[in-house]
Amino acid sequence: MNRSVSLLLVLLFAGCGADPIDDNTDDPAFDYPSLKALAPYGVGVAFKSELIPFVDHRENVVYTFDQLTAEWEMKMNPMSVGPNQYDWDGADALVAFATANGMKVHGHALLWHSTVPAWLENFAGTDTQFEDAVRTYITTVVQRYKDSVVSWDVVNEAFEDNSGALRNSVFRRRMGPDYIAKVFAFAHDADPDALLLYNDYGLTWDAAKRSAAFQMVDDLQSRGVPIHGVGLQMHITYSFPAMSDIVSTMNEIVQRDLQVHISELDIRINPDGDLSAPTSAREAAQRVRTRQVIEAFNALPSDKRFAVTVWGVRHSESWLIDFWGNPEWPLLFDDNFVPGPAHNGFVDAL
């Protein structure tokens, strides 16, 4: 198979496939286990179209994972460049790459307050026209990828930290406090077969946010609004939060007959910025923490385990480094694609 497909070719063949990479899980080129071969559920990764041309990235992703989440390209801001104007290049490239290599695609995210394009943030029409524009956007995006994207984060991070108050986003201001129910209905109407999830960070340690999120879920379910799962971002550290909180939060989702998605897993070993290089003690703790999280997920009923998605491939490409301003090693692989303690902890649990 062709292993040197450029991004240009991926874009050219978007929607009609591209030469797949041989994903033989016994490939002697890899001297470590394939997570997708070990797990009885989806193992995903956040990926960017700009990395597709790089052979090592492509081969590692196809060998290790069977599900792909667009780290950036499927958010509203990069795709929606104006009213009824779209830039599909990045999303199409990722979908073509995933489809050619037998990977499922999880859409992330239809609505997020941090990626609202300027034309919508400053929308001059009436509130009804604003709602129609949001409906048109969601319908257009979901229907475009109806045959290739199996699930969507419909709303991302709708609640404030600590208080659990609904964020005063442009969606709340223009569509009212019930906007979440509306956009879940829009997405379901666009693709009745897609799994629809709510996604957020901090639900395992922020009691107020967790309570608000589950009250929202309960309300949607009581009204028959389609919601199929909850994404726990799982941006955690080697020592925080307590595993008991992680387990209880997963169980609250299951008790509502919803699927659990560990949606953005990374585990910091340098949260206080006291390291300039990994230590054996912190790496050991990261391995244990990864094993514990995956074991907790394994313990859920099989029909409630949606997937585990790792938020990036190599340490140096993690968003956490710029966000926190510290050196960090939170992912499965180093810069040479050598699996590290988090990968080993994942394997331990499987």
Secondary structure, DSSP 8 states (H G I E B T S, - for coil): ------HHHHHHTTTT--------TT-TT--S--HHHH-SSEEEEEE-GGGTT-HHHHHHHHHH-SEEEESSTTSHHHHEEETTEE--HHHHHHHHHHHHTT-EEEEEEEEEGGG--HHHHT--S-HHHHHHHHHHHHHHHHHHTTTTEEEEEEEE--B-TTT--B---HHHHHH-TTHHHHHHHHHHHH-TTSEEEEEESSTTT-HHHHHHHHHHHHHHHHTT----EEEE--EEESS-S-HHHHHHHHHHHHHTT-EEEEEEEEEES-TTS--SS--HHHHHHHHHHHHHHHHHHHTS-GGGEEEEEES-SBGGG-HHHHHH-S----SSB-TT--B-HHHHHHHHH-
